[in-house]
Amino acid sequence: MERNDPDLFVHYLILFSVIVAAAANISRDQDVLFSVKAHMINDNPNIILAQNWTSNTSVCSWMGITCDVYGNRVTSLIISDLGLTGTIPSHLGNLSSLQTLALSRNWFSGTIPKEIGNLTKLKELYLDYNKLQGEIPEELGNLAELEVLVLNNNLLAGTIPASIFNLSSISTGLDFSNNNLTVSFPDDMCEGLPRLKGLYVSHNQFKGPIPNNLWHCKELSRVSLSFNQFTDRIPRDLGNSSKLKLLYLGFNNLIGEIPQEIGSLRNLEILRIDQNNLVGFVSDTLFNISTLRILNLLNNTLSGNLPSSKNLIGLPKLELLNLALNNFSGSIPSFFFNASKLYYLELAYNSFSGLIPKALGQLTNLERLGLQRNYLTSSTSELMSLFSALANCKSLKVIALAENPLDGVLPSSIGNLSVSVEQIYMYKCNIHGRIPKEIGNLINLTTLSLGYNNLSGSLPMTLGRLKKLQGLYLQNNKFEGPIPQEFFHFSRLYEVYMDGNKLSGSIPSCLGDLNSLRILSVSSNELTSVIPSTFWNLQDILSFDFSSNSLNGSLPLEIGNLKAVVNIYLSRNHLSGNIPTTIVGLKNLQSLSLKHNRLQGPIPESFGELISLEFLDLSDNNLFGVIPTSLEKLLYLKSLNLSFNKLVGEIPKGGALANFSVESFMGNDLLCGSPHLQFPLCKSSPHNKSRKKVIFLGVVLPLSTVLIVAVILALTFGLITRCRKRRSTEVSHIKADMSPQVMWRRYSHDELLRATDQFSEKNLIGIGSYGSIYKGRFPDGIEVAIKVFHLQREGALNSFDAECEILKTIRHRNLVKVISSCTNHNFKALVLEYMPNESLEDCLYASNFNLDIFQRLGIMINVASALEYLHFGHSNPIVHCDIKPSNVLLDDSMVAHLSDFGIAKLLSEEDSVKQTQTLATIGYMAPEYGREGQVSIKGDVYSYGIMLMEVFTRMKPTNEFFTGEMSLKSWVNDSLPAVMNIMDTNLLSKDGEHANAAKQSCVSSVLSLAMECTSELPENRLNTKEIISRLIRIRDLLFANIEMV
């Protein structure tokens, strides 16, 4: 027993050494993680890791940390989706036992640290959805045990290092998609990656042919090469990849035929070769892959008949089939109807012919049936059978039969369709008869498109049941009778086209209740009476066409309410009276046609303020007076017709008007101008001058004297009454400009104390340079924001005075409204309208909320409108001086209101530039402001441009990513016109490639506009009028493009 004591001691000694070594290892890992934490806290002071990673608890219990079973080493670090910014700490390379590293979906910038290549035990590396840039480090090729490498959705550039293709341990996959990479796959790639199952390189800059050697990777099951610039033919060798399940080749420049070897892929589930230049027939073998779930060949030039052989296995597991925009012909093959799981069938824009088979009703899971623009036929009885059969499709949402020569009556069996149906497209189908009243059964219908047919009779009142209707298209038919009142109970109606019919009677007054209406066309009908006064309440309408009717009356001043309108067509009616001067407030107006009416009076001089106008037609009226020279300022004017009026004097020849010919002015006999316009030269006659002088002295001057005396007597009589009413009138003006729940009144210091619970911290909603903002609630339930100025801070008193001076003179829907002020010798505060959705900055960077692309466009248009008012709305321009997202507040409708005028400057009439020593916010201020203290409206435009970049990239100009010569502006400029890798990925949707392409184009246009706003030279920057016009066009184009998808 005693002889064994030394052996026992040795065992204990070894055990003790192991324990000490283990403790040293975990201590070393903990030190590394503390270094990582310190690095991250420097970039992210408020991260949750700051409170969680502490020495009070075991490192193995920290958030995102996993240790081995003995608790000796850290083996996993997963800190994804925490909103982390800054660079990836190089200290991570010291966690030598790490097997999993996941930093996905953060905001890390900079390069991938080469030290990660030291983690030789790493099996999983996830760095996706960040802002990493530069090249992929060669050192990643040292990760000999790596099984999956995910780097997608970053800003990586250059080539993929050759060492990556020698990581024989890679099995799950390599994901490099959504970067700026170029690559040539090495010839022996599959020898170096014998276990590779997934390869994802979509949305990069790869060019040239798809390499043949790629298909020699025997384990390959998922390949995505879409959205690149691959050319040439699809390699036939892909038939070797017998385990292939997913193959994405869409959105490239591939040519030639689809190789029949694809039919050898017996495990293939998804095949997308859409948006290429493929030609020829499609082999029968493609339609014999029994495992296929999704087949998308959209937008190629494929042709021929689809196979109809009874020997085909068919596609029994098919769920989505898209063959649209090709040149397929023949009848719709019967094997489609065996695909019981099919929910999406799109055959549009081909040359299919024959009857529409009623066997489509066997596809009980069908959600979309797209057959438009073919040569399919169906008689009245066959249409009835078709709709009866489709009633079996209980999930059907979209029926698109448009532009086929159906030539039948719309049957009553349409009312038997499932209530799931949301959209019906049957325009240009040569259908006739009446709209059956049973259509009112489809209560979830959002779009009904029956235009360009031969439908007749009155419109059924049962259409009024379609409460969810958003688009109604009945144009170019033969409908008659009045427009039913029931039509205007659609609270969601967005577009209405009923032009080209025989509708009669007056326009229903309840039209004004359609607050969602944006586009209305009832032209070329037989409508009479006046335009209802309620129509002018539709402040958000974008376009309306009432032309070619028999409408009468005059245009009211309320036309100026339509601030968003882009197109107005009122030609060929019986309108009379003057053109209301309020029309000049329509800054977004692009097209105005008032031709062939009975309008009279002068063309308003202020027409030159219609800064977006492109088309103007006032011909065939009784307008008189001179052509305003202000029309020369219409920079975008492309078409002008003032012919056949009673205009006199010289035709202006400057600016945009220099481009128009005699056709624009003919029929006005008393005009004169340049010889090329074929009008006589303008001459000044001494006789006429003396005659005018006699008239002035003999008639006008005596009449003026009488008028002046009368005015003085009237003023004297009314002076006392006006003095009494002045104060109440001023208050009523202020009340009219406030929102309904916030009315003008004075508040005492005590009331503000009670409203904010003694300015409690729980009511603190923001802290600025010169004051704090609190939410307040008064006993009557009114909620307000109260800005309390820090008087002890230097400049705060001046800030209060400046803000009061500015705000007392301005009123605009996109400026924060001042309700009251409270001031004594040691307290100064402003009571402001409360904005429940906080600031643009809060919404932009919120983790639980995402502003969509239309909201962002709307907000930036709102801000530009506020600036346009400040810069051009009154005689002395106001420069805000501090445009940034935290100074843009959002109301409950997400309408933007510009706030914080603490350092704003009021320019005199003589000055376009002012000097200041007050600095705006770093990152947003214009160069001349920071260097020389020069303040001008062009400085606001520069700040607006920077904010425009931030809103669509979700990158602050002060982000640590921007160092040295790199700035937000240069980063955007270097990327344009490509924006995929700089735009906020939250703007993209997962399943909408076409919509995403439209959004990318939109963001490219927006960021190009932002670059024009941020020109180094102030004189080269746009003005806010031009910005508004450009943004509205960008928004409308995006909406049109997405609607077409």
LUMPA-957259 format. One record per residue (C-alpha): x, y, z. Coordinates in steps of 0.25 Angstrom, whole numbers, padded with zeros to 4 digits, always signed. Each point is the difference from the previous one (the first is absolute). Layout:
XYZ
...
***
This chain:
+0000+0000+0000
+0011+0009+0004
+0008-0003-0013
-0012+0005-0008
+0000+0014+0007
+0010+0006-0010
-0009-0005-0012
-0012+0006+0007
+0007+0013+0002
+0004+0001-0015
-0014-0003-0004
-0005+0012+0009
+0011+0008-0006
-0004-0002-0014
-0015+0002+0004
+0004+0013+0007
+0008+0005-0013
-0012-0003-0009
-0009+0008+0009
+0009+0011+0001
+0002+0000-0015
-0015+0000-0003
-0002+0012+0010
+0011+0007-0007
-0006-0003-0014
-0014+0005+0004
+0006+0012+0007
+0008+0003-0013
-0013-0001-0008
-0007+0009+0010
+0011+0011-0002
-0001-0001-0015
-0015+0002+0001
+0002+0012+0010
+0009+0006-0011
-0011-0003-0011
-0010+0007+0010
+0008+0012+0002
+0002+0001-0015
-0015-0001-0003
-0004+0009+0012
+0009+0011-0006
-0009-0001-0013
-0013-0003+0007
-0001+0006+0014
-0014-0006+0003
+0001-0014-0005
-0005-0011+0009
+0013-0007+0001
+0005+0012+0009
-0009-0005+0011
+0000-0015-0003
+0015-0003-0002
+0005+0003+0014
+0010-0007+0009
-0011-0002+0010
-0005-0012-0008
+0007-0012-0007
+0004+0003-0014
-0008-0013-0005
-0013+0007+0005
+0002+0012-0008
-0009+0004-0011
+0004-0006-0013
+0011-0009+0006
+0000-0015+0000
+0012-0008+0007
+0004-0014-0002
-0006-0011+0009
+0011+0002+0011
-0001+0015+0000
+0014+0001-0004
+0000+0008-0013
-0010+0009-0008
-0005-0008-0012
-0011+0009-0005
-0002+0015-0002
-0014+0004-0006
-0003+0015+0002
-0009+0002-0013
-0011+0010-0001
+0005+0010+0011
+0001+0012-0009
+0015+0001+0003
+0009+0010-0008
+0014+0003-0002
+0011-0010-0004
+0001-0015+0003
+0010-0001+0012
+0013-0007-0005
+0001-0006+0015
-0010-0011-0005
+0012-0007-0006
+0005-0003+0014
-0012-0009+0003
+0008-0012-0005
-0011-0011+0003
-0011+0007-0006
-0009-0008-0009
-0011+0009-0004
+0001+0015-0002
-0013+0007-0004
-0001+0016-0001
-0011+0000-0010
-0010+0011-0002
+0008+0012+0006
+0006+0012-0005
+0015-0004+0000
+0008+0008-0010
+0015+0000-0004
+0007-0013-0004
-0001-0014+0004
+0012-0002+0010
+0010-0009-0005
+0002-0005+0014
-0013-0008-0001
+0009-0009-0009
+0007-0005+0014
-0013-0007+0004
+0005-0013-0005
-0011-0008+0007
-0011+0009-0006
-0012-0008-0007
-0010+0011-0002
+0003+0015-0004
-0012+0009-0002
+0003+0015-0003
-0012+0002-0009
-0009+0013-0001
+0010+0010+0005
+0008+0011-0007
+0013-0007-0002
+0009+0005-0011
+0013-0003-0007
+0005-0014-0004
-0002-0013+0006
+0013-0003+0008
+0008-0011-0005
+0002-0005+0014
-0014-0006+0000
+0006-0011-0008
+0007-0004+0013
-0013-0005+0006
+0002-0014-0003
-0012-0005+0008
-0010+0010-0006
-0013-0006-0004
-0008+0013-0004
+0004+0014-0004
-0011+0010-0001
+0004+0014-0004
-0012+0005-0008
-0006+0014+0000
+0013+0008+0002
+0008+0009-0008
+0011-0009-0003
+0008+0002-0013
+0011-0007-0008
+0002-0015-0002
-0003-0012+0008
+0014-0004+0006
+0005-0013-0007
+0002-0006+0014
-0015+0000+0003
-0001-0010-0011
+0009-0010+0007
-0008-0001+0013
-0003-0014-0002
-0008+0000+0013
-0011+0009-0006
-0013-0008-0001
-0012+0009+0003
+0004+0011-0009
+0006+0013-0005
-0009+0012+0000
+0006+0013-0007
-0013+0005-0005
-0003+0015+0000
+0014+0006-0001
+0009+0006-0011
+0008-0012-0002
+0007-0005-0013
+0005-0014-0002
+0005-0011-0009
-0002-0014+0006
+0013-0008+0000
+0000-0012-0009
+0002-0009+0012
-0010+0006+0008
-0008-0013+0002
+0013-0007+0004
+0002+0010+0011
-0014+0000+0005
-0005-0014-0002
-0011+0001+0011
-0006+0013-0005
-0015+0000+0001
-0004+0015-0002
+0006+0011-0008
-0006+0014+0000
+0006+0011-0008
-0013+0008-0005
+0000+0015-0001
+0015+0002-0003
+0008+0004-0012
+0004-0013-0006
+0001+0000-0015
+0003-0010-0011
-0005-0014-0002
-0004-0009+0011
+0012-0009+0003
-0002-0015-0004
+0008-0005+0011
-0010+0005+0010
-0009-0012-0003
+0010-0010+0004
-0002+0003+0015
-0008-0013+0002
-0006+0004+0013
-0005+0013-0005
-0015+0002+0003
-0002+0015+0000
+0005+0010-0010
-0003+0015-0001
+0006+0008-0011
-0011+0009-0003
+0001+0016-0001
+0014+0000-0007
+0005+0002-0014
+0003-0015-0004
-0001-0002-0015
+0001-0011-0010
-0008-0013+0001
-0004-0008+0012
+0010-0011+0001
-0005-0014-0004
+0009-0006+0011
-0010+0005+0011
-0006-0014-0003
+0011-0006+0009
-0005+0007+0012
-0010-0011+0003
-0002+0005+0014
-0004+0014-0004
-0013+0005+0006
+0000+0015-0002
+0006+0007-0012
-0001+0015-0001
+0005+0006-0013
-0010+0012-0002
+0003+0014-0004
+0013-0003-0008
+0003+0001-0015
+0000-0015-0003
-0003-0004-0015
-0004-0012-0007
-0009-0011+0003
-0003-0007+0013
+0008-0012+0000
-0008-0013+0000
+0010-0006+0011
-0008+0008+0010
-0010-0011-0001
+0011-0009+0006
-0001+0007+0014
-0010-0009+0006
+0001+0007+0014
-0002+0014-0006
-0011+0008+0008
+0002+0015-0004
+0005+0004-0014
+0001+0015-0003
+0005+0005-0013
-0008+0012-0002
+0004+0013-0006
+0010-0005-0010
+0002-0001-0015
-0004-0014-0002
-0006-0005-0013
-0006-0013-0006
-0009-0011+0004
+0000-0006+0014
+0003-0014+0001
-0011-0010+0005
+0010-0005+0010
-0001+0013+0008
-0015-0003+0002
+0003-0014+0005
+0007+0004+0013
-0009-0006+0010
+0007+0008+0012
-0001+0014-0006
-0008+0009+0009
+0004+0014-0007
+0002+0002-0015
+0003+0015-0004
+0004+0003-0015
-0006+0014+0000
+0004+0010-0010
+0009-0008-0010
-0003-0003-0015
-0004-0014+0001
-0010-0006-0010
-0007-0012-0005
-0012-0008+0006
+0001-0006+0014
+0000-0015+0000
-0013-0007+0001
+0004-0014-0001
-0008-0010+0009
+0013-0007+0004
+0005+0012+0008
+0001-0002+0014
-0003+0015+0001
+0003+0009+0012
-0008-0006+0011
+0007+0008+0011
+0000+0013-0007
-0004+0012+0008
+0004+0012-0009
+0001+0001-0015
+0004+0013-0007
+0002-0001-0015
-0005+0015-0003
+0007+0009-0010
+0004-0011-0010
-0005-0004-0013
-0007-0014+0004
-0011-0004-0009
-0011-0011-0001
-0010-0004+0010
+0002+0000+0015
+0005-0014+0003
-0009-0010+0008
+0012-0005+0009
-0001+0014+0007
-0013-0005+0007
+0007-0011+0007
+0008+0009+0008
-0010+0001+0012
+0010+0008+0008
+0001+0011-0011
-0003+0014+0006
+0006+0009-0010
-0002-0002-0015
+0005+0012-0009
+0000-0002-0015
-0003+0014-0004
+0006+0007-0012
+0002-0012-0009
-0007-0006-0012
-0009-0010+0007
-0013-0003-0008
-0012-0008+0001
-0011-0001+0011
+0003+0003+0014
-0001-0013+0006
-0010-0002+0011
+0009-0010+0006
+0007+0011+0007
-0011-0001+0011
+0007-0013+0004
+0012+0008+0005
-0007+0002+0014
+0012+0007+0006
+0002+0010-0011
+0002+0015+0005
+0004+0007-0013
-0005-0003-0015
+0008+0008-0010
-0005-0002-0014
+0000+0014-0006
+0005+0004-0013
-0001-0013-0008
-0010-0005-0010
-0009-0008+0009
-0015+0000-0003
-0013-0003+0007
-0014+0001-0004
-0011+0005+0010
-0004-0014+0004
+0015-0004+0001
+0002+0012+0009
-0011-0004+0009
+0006-0014+0001
+0014+0006+0003
-0005+0009+0011
-0008-0011+0006
+0012-0009+0000
+0009+0010+0006
-0010+0001+0011
+0007-0013+0005
+0013+0008+0002
-0003+0005+0015
+0014+0008+0001
-0001+0007-0013
+0004+0014+0001
+0004+0005-0014
-0007-0003-0014
+0007+0006-0012
-0006-0003-0013
+0002+0014-0006
+0003+0002-0015
-0005-0013-0005
-0011-0001-0011
-0011-0006+0010
-0012+0006-0008
-0011-0004+0010
-0009+0006+0011
+0005+0001+0014
-0008-0011+0007
-0007+0001+0013
+0008-0012+0004
+0011+0010+0003
-0007+0002+0013
+0002-0014+0004
+0015+0002+0001
+0006-0001+0014
+0000+0012+0008
+0015-0001+0001
+0001+0006-0014
+0007+0014+0001
+0003+0004-0014
-0007-0003-0014
+0007+0005-0013
-0009-0002-0012
+0003+0013-0008
+0001-0001-0015
-0008-0013-0001
-0011+0004-0009
-0010-0004+0010
-0014+0006-0001
-0013+0001+0007
-0002+0006+0014
+0008-0002+0013
-0008-0010+0008
-0005+0004+0013
+0006-0012+0006
+0014+0006+0000
-0004+0007+0013
+0002-0014+0006
+0015+0002-0001
+0001+0008+0013
+0016-0001+0001
+0002+0005-0014
+0010+0011-0001
+0002+0002-0015
-0010-0002-0011
+0005+0003-0014
-0010-0001-0011
+0004+0011-0009
+0001+0000-0015
-0012-0009-0002
-0014+0001-0006
-0007+0000+0014
-0013+0008+0000
-0012+0004+0009
+0000+0006+0013
+0010-0002+0011
-0005-0010+0010
-0002+0006+0014
+0005-0013+0005
+0014+0005-0003
-0002+0008+0013
+0002-0013+0008
+0014+0000-0004
+0005+0008+0012
+0014-0005-0001
+0001+0005-0015
+0013+0008-0003
+0000+0000-0015
-0012+0001-0009
+0003+0000-0015
-0013+0001-0009
+0006+0009-0011
-0004-0001-0015
-0013-0008+0001
-0014+0004-0003
-0005+0002+0014
-0011+0011+0002
-0009+0006+0010
+0005+0007+0013
+0011-0003+0009
-0006-0008+0011
+0002+0007+0014
+0004-0013+0005
+0013+0001-0007
+0005+0010+0009
-0001-0008+0013
+0013-0007-0003
+0009+0006+0011
+0013-0007-0006
-0003+0004-0015
+0014+0005-0006
-0003+0000-0015
-0012+0001-0008
-0001+0000-0015
-0014+0001-0007
+0004+0009-0012
-0005-0003-0014
-0014-0004+0004
-0014+0006-0001
-0002+0003+0015
-0009+0012+0002
-0006+0009+0011
+0009+0007+0011
+0012-0004+0007
-0005-0005+0014
+0004+0009+0011
+0004-0011+0009
+0012-0001-0009
+0007+0009+0010
-0001-0011+0011
+0010-0009-0008
+0012+0005+0008
+0009-0012-0005
-0003+0004-0015
+0013+0004-0008
-0004-0002-0014
-0014+0003-0007
-0003+0000-0014
-0015+0002-0005
+0004+0007-0013
-0008-0002-0013
-0014-0002+0006
-0012+0008+0000
+0001+0006+0014
-0007+0013+0003
-0001+0010+0011
+0011+0006+0009
+0012-0007+0006
-0005-0003+0014
+0006+0009+0010
+0004-0012+0009
+0009-0004-0011
+0010+0011+0004
+0002-0006+0014
+0008-0012-0006
+0013+0006+0004
+0008-0012-0004
-0005-0003-0014
+0011-0001-0010
-0007+0000-0013
-0015+0003-0005
-0005+0000-0014
-0014+0006-0002
+0002+0004-0015
-0010-0002-0011
-0013+0001+0008
-0010+0012+0001
+0004+0005+0014
-0003+0014+0003
+0003+0011+0010
+0013+0006+0004
+0013-0005+0007
-0001+0003+0014
+0011+0006+0009
+0000-0013+0007
+0008-0007-0011
+0012+0005+0007
-0003-0010+0011
+0005-0011-0009
+0015+0001+0004
+0004-0014-0005
-0007+0001-0013
+0009-0003-0012
-0009-0001-0012
-0013+0008-0002
-0008-0002-0013
-0013+0008-0002
+0000+0003-0015
-0012+0000-0009
-0011+0004+0011
-0008+0012+0002
+0008+0006+0011
+0000+0015+0001
+0005+0012+0009
+0015+0003+0003
+0011-0010+0003
+0001+0001+0015
+0013+0006+0005
+0001-0011+0011
+0004-0010-0011
+0014+0005+0001
+0001-0007+0014
+0000-0013-0007
+0016-0002+0000
-0001-0014-0005
-0009+0002-0012
+0007-0006-0013
-0012+0001-0009
-0011+0010-0001
-0011-0001-0012
-0011+0010+0000
-0002+0001-0015
-0013+0002-0007
-0008+0006+0011
-0006+0014+0002
+0011+0005+0010
+0003+0015+0000
+0008+0010+0007
+0016+0001+0000
+0009-0011+0001
+0005+0002+0015
+0014+0006+0000
+0003-0010+0011
-0001-0012-0009
+0016+0001+0000
-0001-0006+0014
-0005-0013-0005
+0014-0005+0000
-0003-0015-0004
-0008+0003-0012
+0003-0007-0013
-0013+0001-0008
-0009+0012+0000
-0012+0001-0010
-0009+0012+0002
-0005+0001-0015
-0014+0002-0005
-0004+0009+0011
-0003+0015+0002
+0012+0004+0007
+0005+0014-0002
+0012+0009+0005
+0015-0003-0002
+0007-0013+0001
+0007+0001+0013
+0015+0001-0001
+0001-0009+0013
-0003-0012-0010
+0015+0001-0004
+0003-0006+0014
-0006-0013-0003
+0012-0008-0001
-0006-0013-0003
-0011+0005-0010
+0000-0009-0012
-0014+0003-0006
-0007+0013-0001
-0013+0004-0007
-0006+0014+0002
-0007+0000-0014
-0013+0006-0003
-0003+0009+0011
+0000+0016+0001
+0014+0002+0004
+0008+0013-0003
+0014+0005+0001
+0014-0005-0002
+0002-0015+0001
+0011-0003+0010
+0012-0006-0006
+0009-0004+0011
+0002-0012+0008
-0009-0012-0003
-0009+0008-0010
+0012+0002-0010
-0003-0015-0004
-0014+0001-0005
-0005+0003-0014
-0012+0008-0006
-0009-0012+0003
+0000+0004+0015
-0005+0014-0002
-0008+0000-0013
-0014+0006+0000
+0004+0012+0009
-0001+0011-0010
+0006+0011+0009
+0013-0007+0003
+0013+0004-0005
+0014-0006+0001
+0012-0006-0007
-0001-0002-0015
+0002-0015+0001
-0014-0001+0007
-0006+0007-0012
-0006+0011+0009
+0002+0015-0004
+0012+0007+0008
-0004+0007+0012
+0000+0015-0002
-0001+0012+0010
-0008+0012-0006
+0001+0014+0005
-0014+0003-0003
-0005-0012+0008
+0009+0005+0012
-0006+0014-0001
-0014-0005-0001
+0002-0009+0013
+0005+0012+0007
-0012+0008-0003
-0009-0011+0004
+0008-0001+0013
-0001+0015+0003
-0014+0001-0004
-0007-0012+0005
+0008-0009+0009
+0006+0011+0009
-0013+0006+0003
-0006-0013+0003
+0011-0004+0009
-0001+0013+0008
-0015-0004+0002
+0004-0014+0004
+0010+0004+0010
-0009+0010+0007
-0011-0011+0001
+0011-0010+0006
+0004+0010+0010
-0014+0002+0005
-0003-0015+0000
+0013-0002+0008
-0004+0011+0010
-0014-0006+0002
+0006-0014+0002
+0012+0003+0008
-0006-0001+0014
-0007-0013-0003
+0013-0006-0006
+0008+0004+0012
-0010-0008+0009
+0000-0012-0009
+0015+0000-0003
+0005-0009+0012
-0011-0010-0002
+0003-0001-0014
+0014-0002+0002
-0003-0012+0010
-0010-0006-0010
+0011+0000-0011
+0009-0007+0010
-0011-0010+0003
-0003-0003-0014
+0015-0004-0002
+0000-0009+0012
-0004-0015+0000
-0015-0002+0005
+0005-0005+0013
+0010+0011+0003
-0005+0014+0002
+0007+0013+0003
+0000+0005+0014
+0010+0005+0011
+0007-0010+0010
+0006+0004+0013
+0013-0006+0006
-0009-0007+0010
-0008-0006-0011
+0012-0005-0007
+0005-0006+0013
-0013-0008+0002
-0001-0004-0014
+0014-0007+0001
+0000-0005+0014
+0010+0010+0004
+0008-0002-0013
+0002-0014+0004
+0010-0009-0006
-0010-0010-0005
-0006+0011-0008
+0013+0004-0006
+0000-0003-0015
+0012+0008-0005
+0012+0008+0003
+0006+0010-0010
+0011+0010+0000
-0007+0011+0007
-0012-0007+0007
-0008-0012+0004
-0013-0005-0005
-0011-0006+0008
-0013-0006-0003
-0011+0007+0007
-0015-0003+0003
-0010+0010+0004
-0012-0003+0008
-0009+0002-0012
+0008-0012-0007
+0008+0008-0009
+0014-0005-0002
+0011+0009-0004
+0015+0001-0001
+0007+0010+0009
+0014+0005-0003
+0007+0006+0012
+0012+0008-0003
+0013-0002+0009
+0002+0014+0003
+0013-0003+0007
+0006-0004-0013
+0007+0010-0008
-0009+0003-0012
-0013-0005+0005
-0006+0013+0002
+0004+0004-0015
-0006-0013-0004
-0013+0002+0007
-0001+0014-0006
+0004-0005-0014
-0010-0011+0000
-0011+0009+0005
+0003+0011-0011
+0000-0011-0011
-0012-0008+0005
-0009+0012+0002
+0000+0003-0015
-0002-0013-0006
-0011-0010-0002
+0001-0013-0009
-0005-0014+0001
+0014-0006+0001
+0005+0009+0011
-0002-0003+0014
-0011+0009+0005
+0002+0009+0013
-0012+0001+0009
+0006+0009+0010
+0012+0005+0008
+0003+0002+0015
+0010+0010+0004
+0005+0007+0013
+0013+0005+0005
+0006-0015+0002
-0009-0009-0008
-0003+0000-0015
-0007-0011-0007
-0008-0002-0013
-0012-0009-0001
+0000-0008-0013
-0010-0009-0007
+0003-0015+0005
+0005-0009-0010
-0003-0015+0005
+0009-0007-0010
+0013+0007+0005
+0011+0004-0010
+0004-0005-0013
+0013-0004+0007
-0007-0009+0010
-0009-0007-0011
+0012-0002-0009
+0009-0007+0010
-0011-0007+0008
+0002-0015+0001
-0015-0003+0001
-0005+0008-0012
+0004+0003-0014
-0004+0012-0009
-0004-0005-0014
+0005+0006-0012
-0013+0008-0003
+0000+0005+0015
+0015+0005-0002
-0003+0007-0013
-0013+0007+0006
+0008+0004+0012
+0011+0006-0009
-0010+0007-0009
-0006+0006+0013
+0013+0005+0005
+0003+0006-0014
-0014+0007+0000
+0003+0006+0014
+0014+0005-0005
-0006+0006-0013
-0010+0008+0008
+0011+0005+0009
+0009+0004-0012
-0010+0005-0009
-0013+0002+0008
+0001+0014+0004
+0009+0012-0003
+0011-0003+0010
+0006-0014-0002
+0002-0008+0012
+0012-0009+0001
-0003-0012+0010
+0015-0003+0002
-0001-0013+0007
-0007-0010-0010
+0001-0014+0006
-0009-0012+0003
-0001+0003+0015
-0006+0013-0004
-0011-0006-0009
-0012-0004+0009
-0011-0010-0005
-0015+0001+0004
-0009-0011+0001
-0002-0001-0015
+0015+0000-0002
+0000+0014-0006
+0013+0007+0002
+0001+0013+0008
+0013+0008+0000
+0004+0005+0014
+0011+0007+0008
+0002+0014-0005
+0010+0003+0011
+0011+0004-0009
-0008+0004-0013
+0003+0013-0007
-0009+0010-0006
+0006+0006-0013
-0003+0014-0004
-0005+0004-0014
+0014+0005-0003
+0008-0012+0005
+0000-0014-0006
+0012-0004+0010
+0002+0003+0014
+0012-0002+0010
-0002-0008+0013
+0009-0006+0011
-0011-0010+0004
+0004-0014-0005
-0010-0010-0005
+0001-0015+0001
+0013-0006-0004
-0002-0009-0012
-0012+0007-0006
+0005+0015-0001
+0004+0005-0014
+0015+0002-0002
-0001+0015-0001
-0008+0000+0013
+0011-0007+0008
+0012+0007-0007
-0005+0015+0000
-0013+0000+0008
-0008+0003-0013
-0015-0002+0002
-0009-0001-0013
-0012-0008-0005
+0010-0008-0008
+0006-0005+0013
-0013-0005+0004
-0001-0008-0013
+0014-0006+0003
-0005-0005+0013
-0013-0005-0006
+0009-0008-0010
+0008-0006+0011
-0013-0004+0007
-0006-0006-0013
+0012-0009-0001
-0001-0004+0015
-0015-0003-0001
+0002-0010-0012
+0013-0006+0004
-0003+0000+0015
+0015+0004+0003
+0002+0013+0008
+0011+0009-0006
+0007-0001+0014
+0001-0015-0001
+0014-0005+0004
+0000-0007-0014
+0003+0014-0006
+0014+0003+0003
+0011+0008-0007
-0004+0004-0014
-0012-0009+0001
-0013+0007+0003
-0015-0004-0002
+0000+0009-0012
+0012-0006-0007
-0005-0014+0004
-0013+0002-0007
+0007+0007-0012
+0010-0011-0002
-0012-0011-0001
-0009+0007-0009
-0008-0003-0008
+0001-0014+0006
-0007+0001+0014
-0002-0015+0004
+0011+0000+0010
-0002+0014+0006
-0015+0001+0001
-0007-0004+0013
-0003-0015-0002
-0013+0002+0008
-0006+0006-0012
+0001-0013-0008
-0010-0011+0001
+0003-0015+0000
-0009-0005-0011
-0001+0012-0009
+0011+0001-0010
-0007+0009-0010
-0004+0009+0011
+0014+0000+0006
+0005+0004-0014
-0009+0012+0000
+0004+0004+0014
+0014-0001-0003
-0002+0009-0012
-0008+0010+0009
+0011+0000+0010
+0010+0003-0011
-0008+0012-0005
-0001+0005+0014
+0014-0001+0003
+0004+0006-0013
-0009+0012+0004
+0007+0000+0014
+0013+0002-0007
-0005+0012-0008
-0005+0006+0013
+0014-0002+0006
+0009+0007-0011
+0012+0006+0006
-0003+0014-0006
-0013+0005+0006
-0005+0006-0014
+0000-0014-0006
-0009-0005+0010
-0015-0002-0003
-0011+0008+0006
-0011-0006+0009
-0010+0003-0011
+0008-0009-0010
+0002-0010+0011
-0015-0002+0003
-0003-0001-0015
+0011-0011-0002
-0004-0008+0012
-0015+0000-0003
+0004-0006-0014
+0009-0010+0006
-0012-0004+0009
-0010-0001-0011
+0009-0008-0009
+0003-0010+0012
-0015-0002+0002
-0003-0002-0015
+0012-0010-0001
-0005-0008+0013
-0014+0000-0005
+0004-0006-0013
+0007-0012+0007
***
